[in-house]
Amino acid sequence: MKKPVRERAWPLALALFTAVTCTVLYLSSPDFLDLLELKTYDLRLRARGPIPTSELVSIVAIDERSLEEIGRWPWTRSLMADLVKRLDSYDPLGVGYDISFFDPEDNPAQAELLRLAQNAQTLGLLPNPNLLPYIKERLQNSSPDLALAEALASSRDPQILGYYFNLSQDLAPGEHTLDRAERYPAVKVVGGGQPPEVLPIPRATKARTNIRPLAEVAYSQAYFNIIPDRDGTIRRYPLAIGHGNENYLPLAAALAALTDPKAMPALEVASFGVVRSGLGKLSVPTDEHGQMILHYRGPEKTIPHVPAWKILRGEANPDLLRGRYLLVGVTAPAVFDLRVTPFGVAYPGIEIQATALDNMLRGDFMLRPSWAPMFDIAALWVLCLVCGIFLWRLKAAWSILGVLVTGGGFVLANLYLFETRLFWLNLVYPLLALTGSYLILTVYRFMFADRQKRAIRQAFSKYLDPHVVEDVVSDPEKLRLGGVKLELTVLFSDIRGFTTISEGLSPDDLVKLLNEYLTEMTDIVMHNRGLLDKYMGDAVMAVYGAPKHYPEHAEMACRTALEMMARLKELNEIWKPAGWPCLDIGVGINTGSMVAGNMGSQNRFDYTVMGDHVNLGSRLEGLNKVYGTNVIVSEFTRRSIQDKYRIRSLDLVKVKGKDQPVEIFELLAPADSPCPLGYVDRYEEGVADYRKGEFQKAQSIFREIGNEHPGDTVVRLYLERLDHLLANPPESWDGVFTFTTK
């Protein structure tokens, strides 16, 4: 029968409400959700793993080993000049320096020599008055800064120095404006009709640049600023920073522009902001703020590192230097030029520059297309509608599975586009929409659609086991009187000598003792997924395999029995200080076909089990008194548990009211535990001889065991029987012992 239109319309309306809410959230971009999306970008990169590079970029790494071999940082300008010359010998395509030369190098020896010369002239010790100016000139010409400048000037390959933009308004000592524009290539603006100073790109009013002797001879200079996202992670690379009326290039872009040195770098803009950056022959897509999304190649050293010390000593691999763009920077942790990236929290800053350059040269840019926002919104609407039209109708378990499959399918599609098309599409908001709509519809179903189930649960939970209640809720037909025949296992336990114990305790202590005992035993039954059928005074009856079926129901019952015995031993120790008696229990377990269901009248009924196998389980519990054992299982239970527990055969018996004999066993321990009876194999030989009628052999074996283990009551029982059988040989023998009482 179809549901009323109103009942069918509400879920769709709630799904649409969720979609509208998530759309508003998407457009307002709350920080915590945006940060979560950024983290999913990191996860997607790490899940993808390392990818090939362009093989056109290498890093000249001033690493920890270089500092150990050459000397502490900063190195002298003379040493840097040597490095420049050695790099030039490999004929690279260009060299960029993620290193600053903001101040002249201090030379205490030269300063002291000049001071002495000045003092000598003052004292009249210099024979020629022109000698002091000559000394000054020679000292200036021997400056290490000039040595580095000479190396840069004589280089056959473009040498691009890095400088730093201060994006704050405060001018720090040593910072100044860019007054040598010819060495700081600007970026022209194409399209958009916007003046450069109003573009939505990072802007700076101050810069800290290299000293004049170096700046004047370098091929060009470019900033090495890297701007982190709000969580401190570097995911983007700024392709332009505004200063005054001009926009300037970063270090990686300046190297990429060498592909066509005659072409002026350009920013293509539209009404909403920057679209792309043109660098020589290269075109780099950007966001509206002129930033390129970094497509990381992998963890640290995915782009080749060539240690600087090897270059200075002529031991470097020339294949990693010749015909490549080289980026020189410090990677030693002690220098603290380490950044947080999707691949780690201590990623060398120079490798971020190298990653940006490699992206530009290879052309495999991570993209956030202009249509991405519309796609994100459409995706969240579709997921909400799928939930509101289809998934909410399914049963709880199937609806959860449906949500997981739908969400998982969306994630896989997103990852496919991420890895194959390099599209960064939003994961968080569509999944939030799917989860939100599912939760809202689940609440709706709980409050309105599932009222009948709640009514059943409330009505029957007071006198039916929770397992039964949930089974009935899922299938109300089980409320009808009657039952079904099932293969189940039943467990009976009883306190031995309880009448005597009760006579020795006060009523309060007796109630406390019994309550504590039954609570502990019941918890064990429930823990092993058994159904507590009923209490019968001090006795407990439990069923395994109904109303919820478990194929391993016999194993569950055996595990319960052993845990009962172990816990009772602990309880007896706990009760000793109170003067309470030690309890001992017997447990009987049987497996077989039983009728399970609601039994009783139309007005009063209970879920229970009935049948011959139930009665046999009760009889087995009572036999523990005869054999002096604690846990007896039938041959049917033995067959079900196979070899998962250690047992020993007790007897072949006919219990009262039964014509067919049943073999019974004592449950000893789990199969993976040591056997508490080391002589069980010898014991089984005696039982086998007893059943074959070889009484003398059986008696000999049992006497041997009895002498070594006088406390074994089963062995004593067999010896008593054998004495009687040898004195009164039976006319016929089938090995069966018949009990005439319960």
Protein Blocks (a to p, Z undefined) as FASTA:
>chain_A
ZZdfklmmmmmmmmmmmmmmmmmmmmnopaklmmmmmmmmmmmmmmnopaddehlaccdd
ddfklmmmnopcdddfklmmmmmmmmmmnopabdcdfbdcfbccddfklmmmmmmmmmmm
mnopafbfklmmmmmmmmmmmpfklmmmmmmmmpcbdcdddddddfbfbdcehiacdfbl
klmccdddeehiiafklpccdcdfbdcdddfklmmmmmbdcdfbdcddfkopafbdcfbd
cehjbccddfklmmmmmmmmmbccdddddfkbcfbdcehjbccdddfkopacdddfbdeh
kaccddfklmmnopacfklmgopacddddfbfklopacddfkbcbdcfklmmmmmmmmmm
nopacdddfklmmmmmmmmmmmmmmmmmmmmmpcfklmmmmmmmmmmmmmmmmmmmmmmn
opacdfklmmmmmmmmmmmmmmmmmmmmmmmmmmmmmmmmmmpcfklmmmmmmmmmlmpg
cdddddddddddddehklmmmmmpcfklmmmmmmmmmmmmmmmmmmnopacfbaehjacc
ddehiabdcfklmmmmmmmmmmmmmmmmmmmmmmmmnopacdddddddddddddeddedd
fkbccdddedjklmmmmmmmmmmmmnopabdcdfklmmmnmmmbccddfbdcddehiabd
cdddddfbdfkbccfblklmmmmmmmmmmmnopamlmmmmmmmmmmmmmmlmklmmmmmm
mmmmmmmccfbdehiacdfbZZ
